[in-house]
Amino acid sequence: MSPSDYKLSIPKEFFNSETKEPFRTCMMCNQSLAEKQYMVEKAIKNYPSLGTKEIIFEYAMCLECAGKMHLELSEESRNRIGDYMKTHLEGKTHLPVEGKPDLNKLLNQCIVKESDVSQSAEYSIYAMCNGTDMTINDFPYALSGEVQDEIMQLLSAKSLDILDDFIGNHFTGPPEVREILRRRPVLI
């Protein structure tokens, strides 16, 4: 079986941290994810001095809503992000040619910089799911805070406003958490 055909039950790293179960609904349209393809993103903050980490935010979004949101970004931003990822990922493969992928490595190594994300103050992990399975293809992967900062620099003012509205409409919490959210790209 090639990695592109590989599926596994959604690992706990991509469960909703409150329910300790897979996400059940899309954060945008509130429809059930039981029969849909969807993305999960979790942003994590490291506290090396305490030897711990915490989830800053997490969500699941169906591909239909993710596609709509992606199209809301300016064409300039979409092109810049696409060029960035193509340049930094060209010739790289994060999956083995044969055999079972090492999930631990995929979630602990930045796909762009190939650095250990536990050394980053903040990072995000991403998965593509289909119902109760996680699909192994271009996902799952991790992005270090450094890469996320680089991507944020590529966004136009229009796209930054759209992301700011998205954060304001879907995430609550103390001002310091909202400020972290404003500095992170969502749905790359």
Helices and strands as residue ranges (DSSP letters): G 3-5, E 7-9, G 12-14, E 37-47, E 52-62, H 63-72, H 75-89, H 103-108, G 117-119, E 122-130, E 133-135, E 141-144, H 145-152, H 157-170, H 175-182
